[in-house]
Amino acid sequence: MILLTIGATVGTEIFIYLYKGLVLSSNIEILAFIKILIIEAIYNGLLTIILYPLMQKCGYKIERIFKNPQILTRYF
């Protein structure tokens, strides 16, 4: 999951950078871009390490709520 997040961050940033460079004709600075890309990838990876277990626990709780047969069939 962490590698997927880092890969998505890198792909998105490269796409945005190419869009800005080609379509909007902005200045292209590779070294500054690589610095920003590394910082963002590390930051998003750390956020994933922190938030993914919390989201997974919430998902398991919600799954238990919907899969738990608490419906009383005598009323039907």
Secondary structure, 3 states (H helix, E strand, C coil): CHHHHHHHHHHHHHHHHHHHHHCCCCCCCHHHHHHHHHHHHHHHHHHHHHHHHHHHHHHHHHHHHHHCCCCCHHHC
